[in-house]
Amino acid sequence: MPNIKFNYLYRDSANYKNFSSVIFGNPNGISLDALLKLIQAKLIDETWFYVHQWHLPDLHFGTWNNEFDHTWHEFESIEYTSEAPSTEITLMEFINLVQVH
């Protein structure tokens, strides 16, 4: 079964964007549809999430404006990939983190 790539970004108050992705191994054959439904059910206003809750790398820029910048990140998409996993967190661990937050 192919691995799963989770694509997300941080968009600051000036609309500058920092994109990234995390690749999870998928030895249990989790379907994209099932994972997408779970993720969408846990997003804030169907778009945002907090990376620290899901144990994903933070994409904030080096400069911070407390008056305008925010702490959440934006979910972009998930997809199958043949790329090697880029994290030690398993897909099942990630699913558990998403479920509890």
C-alpha positions in Angstrom: 0.0 0.0 0.0 1.3 3.5 -0.8 2.4 5.9 1.9 0.3 9.0 2.7 1.5 12.6 2.3 -0.1 15.2 4.5 0.2 18.7 2.9 -0.3 21.9 5.0 0.9 25.5 5.2 1.2 28.5 7.5 -0.2 31.8 6.2 0.8 34.9 8.2 -1.2 38.1 8.5 0.5 39.5 5.4 -0.5 36.4 3.4 3.1 35.1 3.1 2.9 31.3 3.0 5.2 28.6 4.2 4.3 25.1 2.7 5.4 21.7 3.9 4.3 18.1 4.0 4.8 15.0 6.2 4.9 11.5 4.8 3.5 8.7 6.9 4.2 5.0 6.3 0.9 3.2 5.6 1.4 -0.5 6.5 -2.2 -0.9 7.6 -3.6 0.3 4.2 -5.6 3.2 5.6 -7.7 4.7 2.8 -7.5 8.4 1.9 -11.2 8.7 2.2 -11.3 7.5 5.8 -8.3 9.6 6.8 -9.7 12.7 5.0 -13.1 12.4 6.8 -11.4 12.2 10.2 -9.1 15.2 9.5 -12.0 17.3 8.1 -14.1 16.5 11.2 -11.4 17.8 13.5 -10.4 21.0 11.6 -11.3 24.4 13.0 -13.8 25.9 10.6 -13.0 23.1 8.1 -9.5 24.6 7.5 -7.2 25.1 10.4 -5.4 23.0 13.1 -2.7 23.4 15.7 0.5 21.6 14.7 1.6 21.0 18.3 -1.5 19.0 18.9 -0.9 16.8 15.9 2.9 16.6 16.5 3.7 18.2 13.1 6.6 20.6 12.3 5.8 24.2 13.0 5.9 26.4 9.9 5.7 29.9 11.5 8.1 32.4 10.1 11.0 33.8 12.2 9.3 37.1 12.8 6.1 37.4 14.8 3.5 40.1 15.2 1.3 39.4 18.3 -1.3 41.8 17.1 -1.9 40.2 13.7 -0.3 36.8 13.3 -2.1 33.6 14.5 -1.0 30.3 15.8 -2.9 27.8 13.6 -1.9 26.1 10.4 -3.9 25.4 7.3 -4.7 21.9 6.0 -4.2 21.6 2.3 -4.6 18.0 1.2 -3.6 14.4 1.6 -2.4 12.1 -1.2 -0.9 8.7 -1.8 2.9 8.7 -2.5 5.7 6.3 -3.1 8.0 8.6 -1.2 9.7 7.3 1.9 8.2 8.3 5.3 9.6 11.6 6.6 8.6 11.2 10.3 9.0 8.6 13.0 5.3 9.1 14.0 3.3 6.2 12.6 0.1 6.9 10.7 -1.8 5.2 13.5 -0.2 7.4 16.1 -1.1 10.5 13.9 -4.7 9.3 13.6 -4.9 8.9 17.4 -3.5 12.5 17.9 -6.1 13.8 15.4 -8.9 11.9 17.1 -8.2 13.4 20.6 -7.7 17.0 19.5 
